[in-house]
Amino acid sequence: MLNVVGKLAVLVDSSKVGERAGMLFSQAGQIDVVITGKQADAAILKQLEDQGVSVIRV
């Protein structure tokens, strides 16, 4: 399905950023945009940005 949609945006609760999910649907390199709260771990978000992921903090 990821091949069909073109872009992948992921909405993540700020308390879950950096936590290991019970079910993975994609690798970080496949994610285009992460939307999360301003309280999310800045170091983890920086790592995502360094991999080319756009990060939106709300």
C-alpha distances in whole Angstrom, upper triangle without the diagonal:
4,5,5,7,9,11,10,13,15,18,20,23,26,27,24,24,25,24,22,20,20,16,14,10,11,14,16,16,12,13,15,17,18,20,23,27,30,31,28,29,30,30,26,25,27,26,22,24,25,22,21,19,21,22,23,26,27
4,5,6,7,8,7,11,12,16,18,22,24,26,22,21,22,22,21,18,19,16,13,9,9,11,13,12,9,10,11,13,15,18,21,24,27,28,25,26,27,27,23,22,24,22,19,20,22,18,17,16,17,19,21,23,25
4,6,6,9,10,13,16,19,21,25,27,29,26,25,25,26,24,22,23,19,16,13,11,13,15,14,10,12,13,16,18,21,24,28,30,31,28,29,29,29,26,24,26,24,21,22,23,19,18,17,19,21,23,26,28
4,6,9,10,14,16,19,22,26,28,30,27,26,27,28,26,24,24,21,18,15,14,16,18,17,13,14,14,16,19,21,24,28,31,32,30,31,31,31,28,26,28,26,23,24,25,22,20,19,20,22,23,26,28
4,6,7,10,13,16,19,23,25,27,25,24,25,26,25,22,24,20,18,14,13,16,16,15,12,12,11,13,16,18,21,25,27,29,27,28,28,29,26,24,25,24,21,21,23,20,18,16,17,19,20,23,24
4,7,10,13,17,20,23,25,28,25,23,25,26,25,23,25,21,19,15,13,15,15,13,10,10,9,12,15,17,21,24,27,29,26,27,27,27,24,22,23,22,19,19,21,18,15,14,15,17,19,22,24
4,7,10,13,16,20,21,24,22,20,21,23,22,21,23,20,17,14,12,13,13,12,8,7,6,8,11,13,17,21,23,25,22,24,23,24,21,18,20,19,16,16,18,15,13,11,11,14,15,18,20
4,7,10,13,16,18,21,18,17,18,19,19,17,19,16,14,11,9,11,10,10,7,5,5,6,9,11,14,18,20,22,19,21,21,21,18,16,18,17,14,15,17,14,13,10,11,12,13,16,18
4,7,10,13,15,18,16,14,16,18,18,16,19,17,14,12,11,12,11,12,10,6,6,5,6,7,11,14,17,19,16,18,18,20,17,14,17,17,13,14,17,15,13,10,9,10,10,13,14
4,6,10,12,14,12,11,13,14,15,13,16,14,12,11,10,11,10,12,11,7,8,6,5,6,9,12,15,16,14,16,17,18,15,13,16,16,12,14,17,15,14,10,10,10,10,12,13
4,7,9,12,10,10,13,14,15,13,16,15,14,13,13,15,13,16,14,11,11,9,6,5,6,9,13,14,12,15,16,18,15,13,16,17,14,15,19,17,17,13,12,10,10,10,11
4,6,8,7,7,10,10,12,11,14,14,13,13,14,14,13,16,15,12,13,11,7,6,5,8,11,11,9,12,14,15,12,11,15,15,13,15,18,17,17,14,13,11,10,10,11
4,5,5,7,10,10,13,12,15,16,16,16,17,18,16,19,19,16,17,14,10,8,6,7,10,9,8,11,14,16,13,13,16,17,15,17,20,20,20,17,16,13,12,11,10
4,5,5,9,10,13,14,17,18,18,19,19,19,16,20,20,17,18,14,11,9,5,5,7,6,4,8,10,13,11,10,14,15,14,16,19,19,19,16,15,12,11,9,10
4,6,8,8,12,12,15,17,17,19,20,19,18,21,22,19,20,17,14,13,9,8,10,8,6,8,12,14,12,12,16,17,16,18,21,21,22,19,19,15,15,13,13
4,6,5,8,9,12,13,14,16,16,16,15,18,19,16,18,16,12,12,9,10,12,10,8,9,13,14,11,12,15,15,14,17,19,19,20,17,17,15,15,14,15
4,6,9,10,13,14,14,15,15,14,12,16,16,14,16,13,10,10,8,9,11,10,6,7,9,10,7,8,12,11,11,13,16,15,17,14,14,12,13,12,14
4,7,9,13,14,13,15,15,13,11,15,16,15,17,15,12,13,12,13,14,12,9,7,10,9,6,9,11,10,10,14,15,15,17,14,16,14,16,15,17
4,6,10,12,12,15,15,14,13,17,18,16,19,17,14,15,13,15,16,14,11,10,14,13,10,12,15,14,14,17,18,18,20,17,19,17,18,17,19
4,7,9,9,12,13,12,12,16,17,16,19,18,15,17,16,18,19,18,14,14,17,16,12,15,17,15,15,18,19,18,20,18,20,18,20,20,22
4,5,6,10,11,11,12,16,16,15,18,17,15,16,15,18,20,19,16,16,19,18,15,16,19,17,16,20,21,19,21,18,20,19,20,20,21
4,7,10,12,13,15,18,18,18,21,21,18,19,19,21,24,22,19,20,22,22,18,20,23,21,20,23,25,23,24,22,23,22,23,24,25
4,7,9,11,13,16,15,15,19,19,17,19,19,21,24,23,20,21,23,23,19,20,23,21,19,22,24,21,23,20,22,21,23,23,25
4,6,8,10,13,12,12,16,16,15,17,18,21,23,23,19,20,22,21,17,18,21,18,16,20,21,18,19,17,19,19,21,22,24
4,7,10,12,10,10,14,15,14,16,18,21,24,24,21,21,23,23,19,19,21,19,16,19,21,18,18,16,18,18,20,22,23
4,7,8,6,7,11,13,13,16,17,21,23,24,20,20,21,21,17,17,19,16,14,16,18,14,15,13,16,17,19,21,23
4,5,6,7,11,13,13,16,17,21,23,23,19,19,19,18,15,15,16,14,11,14,15,11,13,11,15,16,18,20,23
4,5,5,9,10,10,13,15,18,20,20,16,16,16,15,11,11,13,10,7,10,11,8,10,8,11,12,15,17,20
4,6,8,11,12,15,17,21,22,23,19,19,18,17,14,13,14,11,9,10,11,7,8,8,11,13,17,19,22
4,7,9,11,15,17,21,23,24,20,20,20,19,16,15,16,14,11,13,13,10,10,9,12,14,16,19,22
4,6,7,11,13,17,19,20,17,18,17,17,14,13,14,13,9,11,12,10,9,6,9,10,13,16,18
4,7,10,13,17,19,20,18,18,18,18,15,13,14,13,10,10,12,10,8,5,6,9,11,14,17
4,7,10,13,15,17,15,16,15,16,14,11,13,13,9,9,13,11,9,6,5,6,7,11,13
4,6,10,12,14,11,13,13,14,11,9,11,12,9,9,13,12,11,7,6,5,6,8,11
4,7,10,12,10,13,13,15,13,10,13,15,12,12,16,15,14,10,9,6,5,6,7
4,7,8,7,10,11,14,12,9,13,14,12,13,17,17,16,13,11,8,6,5,6
4,5,6,9,11,14,13,11,14,16,15,15,19,20,19,16,14,10,8,5,5
4,6,9,9,12,12,10,13,16,15,15,18,20,19,16,14,11,9,5,6
4,7,8,11,12,11,13,16,16,16,19,21,21,18,17,13,12,8,9
4,6,9,8,8,11,12,12,13,16,17,18,15,14,11,11,8,10
4,6,6,6,9,10,11,13,15,16,17,15,15,12,13,11,13
4,5,5,6,9,10,10,12,14,15,14,13,10,12,10,13
4,5,5,6,9,10,11,13,15,14,14,12,14,13,17
4,5,5,6,9,10,11,13,11,13,11,13,13,16
4,5,5,6,9,10,11,9,9,7,10,10,13
4,5,5,6,9,10,9,10,9,12,12,16
4,5,5,6,9,9,11,10,14,15,18
4,5,5,7,5,8,8,11,13,16
4,5,5,5,6,7,10,12,16
4,5,7,9,10,14,16,20
4,6,9,11,15,17,21
4,6,9,13,16,19
4,6,10,13,16
4,7,10,13
4,6,10
4,6
4
